[in-house]
Amino acid sequence: MDIEKMTLEELQVAVATEVMGWHWDEAWDCLI
């Protein structure tokens, strides 16, 4: 995951998923 190329929204989602203990791939599947 290239953080520098991520948008602010993507970073917020990534942080939120980490805080909630989700796996990034699972959360991303839900969002898409």
N, CA, C and O atoms as a Tinker XYZ file with bonds, in Angstrom:
   128  protein
     1  N      0.854000   -1.200000    0.000000    73     2
     2  CA     0.000000    0.000000    0.000000    64     1     3
     3  C      0.884000    1.243000    0.000000    63     2     4     5
     4  O      1.662000    1.469000    0.927000    81     3
     5  N      0.752000    2.041000   -1.052000    73     3     6
     6  CA     1.579000    3.244000   -1.186000    64     5     7
     7  C      0.825000    4.428000   -0.607000    63     6     8     9
     8  O     -0.017000    5.032000   -1.274000    81     7
     9  N      1.136000    4.753000    0.640000    73     7    10
    10  CA     0.394000    5.796000    1.351000    64     9    11
    11  C      0.500000    7.149000    0.646000    63    10    12    13
    12  O     -0.466000    7.911000    0.629000    81    11
    13  N      1.647000    7.450000    0.073000    73    11    14
    14  CA     1.826000    8.758000   -0.555000    64    13    15
    15  C      0.889000    8.972000   -1.737000    63    14    16    17
    16  O      0.558000   10.107000   -2.079000    81    15
    17  N      0.456000    7.858000   -2.370000    73    15    18
    18  CA    -0.411000    7.969000   -3.548000    64    17    19
    19  C     -1.889000    7.849000   -3.180000    63    18    20    21
    20  O     -2.761000    7.950000   -4.043000    81    19
    21  N     -2.160000    7.635000   -1.905000    73    19    22
    22  CA    -3.556000    7.490000   -1.475000    64    21    23
    23  C     -4.196000    8.862000   -1.293000    63    22    24    25
    24  O     -3.524000    9.833000   -0.946000    81    23
    25  N     -5.501000    8.928000   -1.530000    73    23    26
    26  CA    -6.220000   10.169000   -1.290000    64    25    27
    27  C     -6.537000   10.281000    0.200000    63    26    28    29
    28  O     -6.411000    9.313000    0.950000    81    27
    29  N     -6.948000   11.467000    0.609000    73    27    30
    30  CA    -7.274000   11.679000    2.019000    64    29    31
    31  C     -8.389000   10.728000    2.454000    63    30    32    33
    32  O     -8.350000   10.166000    3.549000    81    31
    33  N     -9.378000   10.560000    1.585000    73    31    34
    34  CA   -10.504000    9.681000    1.918000    64    33    35
    35  C    -10.016000    8.248000    2.118000    63    34    36    37
    36  O    -10.441000    7.562000    3.048000    81    35
    37  N     -9.118000    7.802000    1.234000    73    35    38
    38  CA    -8.590000    6.442000    1.344000    64    37    39
    39  C     -7.807000    6.278000    2.642000    63    38    40    41
    40  O     -7.882000    5.233000    3.288000    81    39
    41  N     -7.060000    7.305000    3.021000    73    39    42
    42  CA    -6.306000    7.241000    4.275000    64    41    43
    43  C     -7.254000    7.156000    5.460000    63    42    44    45
    44  O     -7.020000    6.392000    6.397000    81    43
    45  N     -8.318000    7.936000    5.416000    73    43    46
    46  CA    -9.290000    7.920000    6.510000    64    45    47
    47  C     -9.920000    6.541000    6.646000    63    46    48    49
    48  O    -10.102000    6.038000    7.755000    81    47
    49  N    -10.250000    5.935000    5.513000    73    47    50
    50  CA   -10.837000    4.593000    5.532000    64    49    51
    51  C     -9.825000    3.585000    6.073000    63    50    52    53
    52  O    -10.167000    2.704000    6.862000    81    51
    53  N     -8.579000    3.730000    5.634000    73    51    54
    54  CA    -7.539000    2.803000    6.079000    64    53    55
    55  C     -7.351000    2.897000    7.587000    63    54    56    57
    56  O     -7.242000    1.877000    8.267000    81    55
    57  N     -7.314000    4.121000    8.110000    73    55    58
    58  CA    -7.148000    4.309000    9.551000    64    57    59
    59  C     -8.348000    3.749000   10.296000    63    58    60    61
    60  O     -8.198000    3.078000   11.317000    81    59
    61  N     -9.541000    4.029000    9.779000    73    59    62
    62  CA   -10.762000    3.555000   10.433000    64    61    63
    63  C    -10.780000    2.031000   10.494000    63    62    64    65
    64  O    -11.142000    1.455000   11.520000    81    63
    65  N    -10.394000    1.377000    9.404000    73    63    66
    66  CA   -10.420000   -0.079000    9.375000    64    65    67
    67  C     -9.391000   -0.644000   10.350000    63    66    68    69
    68  O     -9.634000   -1.663000   10.996000    81    67
    69  N     -8.235000    0.025000   10.453000    73    67    70
    70  CA    -7.215000   -0.453000   11.385000    64    69    71
    71  C     -7.716000   -0.333000   12.822000    63    70    72    73
    72  O     -7.538000   -1.240000   13.636000    81    71
    73  N     -8.344000    0.803000   13.115000    73    71    74
    74  CA    -8.846000    1.048000   14.475000    64    73    75
    75  C     -9.905000    0.018000   14.838000    63    74    76    77
    76  O     -9.950000   -0.471000   15.967000    81    75
    77  N    -10.766000   -0.311000   13.859000    73    75    78
    78  CA   -11.840000   -1.265000   14.130000    64    77    79
    79  C    -11.354000   -2.704000   14.067000    63    78    80    81
    80  O    -12.097000   -3.632000   14.387000    81    79
    81  N    -10.100000   -2.887000   13.650000    73    79    82
    82  CA    -9.551000   -4.230000   13.629000    64    81    83
    83  C     -9.962000   -5.028000   12.412000    63    82    84    85
    84  O     -9.827000   -6.251000   12.393000    81    83
    85  N    -10.470000   -4.339000   11.382000    73    83    86
    86  CA   -10.832000   -5.035000   10.159000    64    85    87
    87  C     -9.592000   -5.317000    9.333000    63    86    88    89
    88  O     -8.544000   -4.696000    9.514000    81    87
    89  N     -9.734000   -6.266000    8.424000    73    87    90
    90  CA    -8.683000   -6.456000    7.429000    64    89    91
    91  C     -8.978000   -5.497000    6.278000    63    90    92    93
    92  O    -10.125000   -5.363000    5.852000    81    91
    93  N     -7.944000   -4.836000    5.783000    73    91    94
    94  CA    -8.121000   -3.845000    4.722000    64    93    95
    95  C     -8.859000   -4.439000    3.529000    63    94    96    97
    96  O     -9.774000   -3.806000    3.001000    81    95
    97  N     -8.489000   -5.626000    3.097000    73    95    98
    98  CA    -9.118000   -6.244000    1.925000    64    97    99
    99  C    -10.608000   -6.476000    2.147000    63    98   100   101
   100  O    -11.411000   -6.260000    1.239000    81    99
   101  N    -10.983000   -6.914000    3.345000    73    99   102
   102  CA   -12.392000   -7.168000    3.630000    64   101   103
   103  C    -13.185000   -5.871000    3.620000    63   102   104   105
   104  O    -14.285000   -5.809000    3.071000    81   103
   105  N    -12.622000   -4.837000    4.230000    73   103   106
   106  CA   -13.311000   -3.549000    4.282000    64   105   107
   107  C    -13.448000   -2.972000    2.879000    63   106   108   109
   108  O    -14.485000   -2.407000    2.534000    81   107
   109  N    -12.399000   -3.116000    2.070000    73   107   110
   110  CA   -12.428000   -2.573000    0.710000    64   109   111
   111  C    -13.496000   -3.277000   -0.115000    63   110   112   113
   112  O    -14.189000   -2.639000   -0.908000    81   111
   113  N    -13.634000   -4.585000    0.065000    73   111   114
   114  CA   -14.664000   -5.338000   -0.655000    64   113   115
   115  C    -16.055000   -4.798000   -0.295000    63   114   116   117
   116  O    -16.931000   -4.710000   -1.156000    81   115
   117  N    -16.250000   -4.444000    0.953000    73   115   118
   118  CA   -17.545000   -3.931000    1.395000    64   117   119
   119  C    -17.820000   -2.566000    0.760000    63   118   120   121
   120  O    -18.948000   -2.277000    0.362000    81   119
   121  N    -16.778000   -1.724000    0.667000    73   119   122
   122  CA   -16.956000   -0.381000    0.129000    64   121   123
   123  C    -17.235000   -0.411000   -1.371000    63   122   124   125
   124  O    -18.007000    0.400000   -1.881000    81   123
   125  N    -16.616000   -1.331000   -2.060000    73   123   126
   126  CA   -16.834000   -1.431000   -3.507000    64   125   127
   127  C    -18.131000   -2.201000   -3.751000    63   126   128
   128  O    -18.519000   -2.408000   -4.901000    81   127
